[in-house]
């Protein structure tokens, strides 16, 4: 009878492990899906931000907000810095 109890206990442990593995696999799948969705969201925000910045620069969009002005100044400065760095790299 002890041999049968031992087999039952091992089967029970294996079943618990299998169930946990299935749960972990499902969680992993959901995390991958969430990561893809988050990347899509980030890319979309980035694209709409670029469109807004261009519209502000072109005068097609007026947005009287001090924070927006600060951000546009930062973007302009970063673009200038990148152009300088690119020029320095090309000289090397």
C-alpha positions as CSV (number, residue, x, y, z in Angstrom):
1,X,0.0,0.0,0.0
2,X,2.9,2.4,0.7
3,X,4.1,2.0,-2.9
4,X,0.7,3.1,-4.2
5,X,0.7,6.1,-1.8
6,X,4.2,7.0,-3.1
7,X,3.0,6.9,-6.7
8,X,-0.1,9.0,-5.9
9,X,2.0,11.6,-4.1
10,X,4.5,11.8,-7.1
11,X,1.6,12.1,-9.5
12,X,0.0,14.8,-7.4
13,X,3.3,16.7,-7.3
14,X,3.7,16.4,-11.1
15,X,0.2,17.6,-11.6
16,X,0.8,20.7,-9.5
17,X,4.0,21.4,-11.4
18,X,2.2,21.0,-14.7
19,X,-0.5,23.3,-13.6
20,X,2.0,25.9,-12.4
21,X,3.9,25.6,-15.7
22,X,0.7,26.2,-17.7
23,X,0.0,29.3,-15.6
24,X,3.5,30.6,-16.0
25,X,3.3,30.0,-19.8
26,X,0.0,32.0,-20.0
27,X,1.4,34.8,-17.9
28,X,4.5,34.9,-20.2
29,X,2.2,35.0,-23.3
30,X,0.2,37.9,-21.8
31,X,3.5,39.8,-20.9
32,X,4.7,39.4,-24.5
33,X,1.4,40.7,-25.8
34,X,1.5,43.6,-23.3
35,X,5.0,44.4,-24.4
36,X,4.1,44.5,-28.1
37,X,1.1,46.7,-27.3
38,X,3.2,49.0,-25.2
39,X,5.7,49.3,-28.0
40,X,2.9,50.2,-30.4
41,X,1.6,52.8,-28.0
42,X,5.1,54.3,-27.6
43,X,5.6,54.4,-31.4
44,X,2.2,56.0,-31.9
45,X,2.8,58.7,-29.2
46,X,6.2,59.4,-30.8
47,X,4.7,59.8,-34.3
48,X,1.9,62.0,-33.1
49,X,4.4,64.1,-31.1
50,X,6.6,64.5,-34.2
51,X,3.5,65.6,-36.3
52,X,2.5,68.1,-33.6
53,X,6.0,69.5,-33.4
54,X,6.2,69.9,-37.1
55,X,2.7,71.5,-37.2
56,X,3.8,74.0,-34.5
57,X,7.0,74.8,-36.4
58,X,5.1,75.3,-39.6
59,X,2.5,77.5,-37.9
60,X,-0.3,75.1,-38.8
61,X,-1.0,74.6,-35.1
62,X,-1.0,77.2,-32.3
63,X,-0.6,76.1,-28.8
64,X,-0.1,78.8,-26.2
65,X,1.3,76.7,-23.4
66,X,4.5,77.5,-21.5
67,X,5.4,73.8,-21.1
68,X,4.9,73.1,-24.8
69,X,7.2,76.1,-25.6
70,X,9.9,74.7,-23.3
71,X,9.6,71.3,-24.9
72,X,9.9,72.7,-28.4
73,X,13.0,74.7,-27.3
74,X,14.5,71.5,-25.9
75,X,13.7,69.6,-29.1
76,X,15.3,72.4,-31.2
77,X,18.4,72.4,-29.0
78,X,18.7,68.6,-29.2
79,X,18.4,68.7,-32.9
80,X,21.1,71.4,-33.2
81,X,23.4,69.4,-30.8
82,X,22.9,66.2,-32.9
83,X,23.7,68.1,-36.1
84,X,26.9,69.4,-34.5
85,X,27.9,65.9,-33.3
86,X,27.2,64.5,-36.7
87,X,29.4,67.1,-38.3
88,X,32.2,66.3,-35.8
89,X,31.9,62.6,-36.4
90,X,32.1,63.2,-40.2
91,X,35.3,65.1,-39.7
92,X,37.0,62.2,-37.8
